[in-house]
Amino acid sequence: MTTMTIPQPSISEDDPYYAGWTDAAIDATTLTLDHLAVRAAIHADYHPDTLYIRGYMDRLLRLRCAHSIVTAAETELAHTDLTGTR
């Protein structure tokens, strides 16, 4: 299993965009992507700060993109015949 370090933004903590981005990164350590999508939808309905919501959803989209890239690479590797490569 690989470990991933989450880069923390170097912008002020008072910026609501990066507050949402960081909250999504922290939530991703314990929740699945589907749970994050539900939480993002709840934030979109009830959170008063639009920048916070955009940061949260931006991080969610990056996580989904990374997940799909890793899934595609693992699928390609699983379907590669390694016996005839040497």
C-alpha positions as CSV (number, residue, x, y, z in Angstrom):
1,M,0.0,0.0,0.0
2,T,1.4,3.4,-0.9
3,T,1.3,6.4,1.3
4,M,0.5,9.9,0.0
5,T,1.4,13.1,1.6
6,I,-1.1,15.9,1.1
7,P,0.5,19.2,0.3
8,Q,-0.8,22.0,2.4
9,P,-1.4,25.3,0.7
10,S,1.0,28.1,1.5
11,I,-1.7,30.7,1.5
12,S,-3.1,32.3,4.6
13,E,-5.4,30.1,6.7
14,D,-8.0,32.9,6.5
15,D,-8.6,32.3,2.8
16,P,-11.9,30.4,2.6
17,Y,-11.0,28.7,-0.7
18,Y,-8.0,27.0,0.9
19,A,-10.0,26.3,4.1
20,G,-12.4,24.3,2.0
21,W,-9.5,22.6,0.1
22,T,-7.8,21.6,3.3
23,D,-11.1,20.4,4.9
24,A,-11.7,18.1,1.9
25,A,-8.1,16.8,2.1
26,I,-8.6,16.0,5.7
27,D,-12.0,14.4,5.1
28,A,-10.5,12.3,2.3
29,T,-8.3,10.5,4.9
30,T,-11.4,8.9,6.5
31,L,-14.2,9.1,3.8
32,T,-14.7,7.6,0.4
33,L,-15.1,9.7,-2.7
34,D,-18.9,9.1,-2.7
35,H,-19.1,10.3,0.9
36,L,-17.1,13.4,0.0
37,A,-19.5,14.1,-2.9
38,V,-22.4,13.9,-0.5
39,R,-20.7,16.2,1.9
40,A,-19.8,18.6,-0.9
41,A,-23.5,18.7,-1.9
42,I,-24.5,19.5,1.6
43,H,-21.9,22.3,1.8
44,A,-23.2,23.6,-1.5
45,D,-26.7,23.8,-0.1
46,Y,-26.0,25.2,3.4
47,H,-22.5,26.7,3.6
48,P,-22.6,30.5,3.4
49,D,-19.2,31.0,1.7
50,T,-19.0,30.3,-2.0
51,L,-15.2,30.2,-2.0
52,Y,-15.1,27.6,0.7
53,I,-17.4,25.4,-1.4
54,R,-15.3,25.9,-4.5
55,G,-12.2,24.9,-2.6
56,Y,-13.9,21.8,-1.2
57,M,-15.2,20.8,-4.6
58,D,-11.9,21.5,-6.4
59,R,-10.1,19.1,-4.0
60,L,-12.8,16.5,-4.6
61,L,-12.4,16.8,-8.4
62,R,-8.6,16.4,-8.0
63,L,-9.1,13.3,-5.8
64,R,-11.5,11.8,-8.4
65,C,-9.1,12.5,-11.2
66,A,-6.2,10.9,-9.3
67,H,-8.3,7.9,-8.5
68,S,-9.3,7.4,-12.1
69,I,-5.7,7.7,-13.3
70,V,-4.5,5.1,-10.7
71,T,-7.5,2.8,-11.6
72,A,-6.7,3.0,-15.3
73,A,-3.0,2.3,-14.7
74,E,-3.7,-0.7,-12.4
75,T,-6.2,-2.1,-14.9
76,E,-3.7,-1.8,-17.7
77,L,-1.1,-3.5,-15.6
78,A,-3.5,-6.3,-14.6
79,H,-4.3,-7.1,-18.3
80,T,-0.6,-7.0,-19.4
81,D,0.9,-10.4,-20.1
82,L,4.2,-10.3,-18.2
83,T,5.4,-13.8,-19.3
84,G,6.2,-12.8,-22.9
85,T,7.9,-9.5,-22.1
86,R,11.5,-10.9,-21.6
